[in-house]
Amino acid sequence: MPRTPDYVRVVDGVTGLIKAGELKGGDRLPTYAELAKQYEVSVTTVQTALRILSERGLIEGQQGKGVFVCDDKRG
């Protein structure tokens, strides 16, 4: 069985936290470096995962402030 790509593990992990209510609208996500350490992946992999989550409308980046969970969870 093929291995799940690392970025998919991050996407699934963060999505799961949002859907479970552990991360709520307005909550700030950990930094890229913290997420990379948590999921044991590179920062580049985290960037890819967060881009996908943003495209799905689950998170949004705010320049100079961080990445936050969107209030409207369309995912």
N, C-alpha and C positions, 0 to 999 in steps of 0.2 A: 504494500500500500504506500503510495507516495506521501512524503512528509508535507504537512501543512506549512506554507510559506510563513516566515516570521511576521511579515506585516499583517497577514490575516489573523494571526494569534493576537496581535495588539488590537486590531479593529474589533475582533470578537470579544476580547477582554473588556475594553472600554465600553463597547455597546452593552455588554452584559451588566456592567456596573450601573449604567444609565437606566436600563430597563428594570433592574432590580430596585432602583430608587436609592442606591448608595451614592450616586452622583445625581444631583438635581439641577434643574434650570438655574443658571447663574453661578453654579459652583465652578471654581477654577481648577483645571487639571494640573497635575504635577508638571514640572519642567520637562523638556525633552530629555535632558540628562537623567532625571529621576525615572522617567518612564523607560528609558533604555536600560537602566540598571534593573528595574523591577521585572521587565520582560526578558532580560538578558539578550538584548539585540543592540544594533548600532543606532546612533542618533538618526542616521539617514533612513533607516527602517521606520523609526518613529515618525519622521517627517512624512513618509509615504502613507503610513496608517492614518495620521491626523488629516492629511489632505483628503483621503477617502471619507473619513468621518465628517469632514466639513462639507464635502460634496453631497453627502446624505442628509445634511441639515441637522446633524446631532451636536456639532460643536462649531464655535467661531473664534477666530483669533482676533485679539484687539492689540494693535501695535503698541508696544511698550508696556502692556499690562499682563498679557498671557493668553491662554486658550481657555475658553469657558464653554460649559454645557448650554446649549440653546434652550430657551423656555418651550419652544414648539418642537416636540420630538416627533419628527416625521418618519424616522427610520423604522 
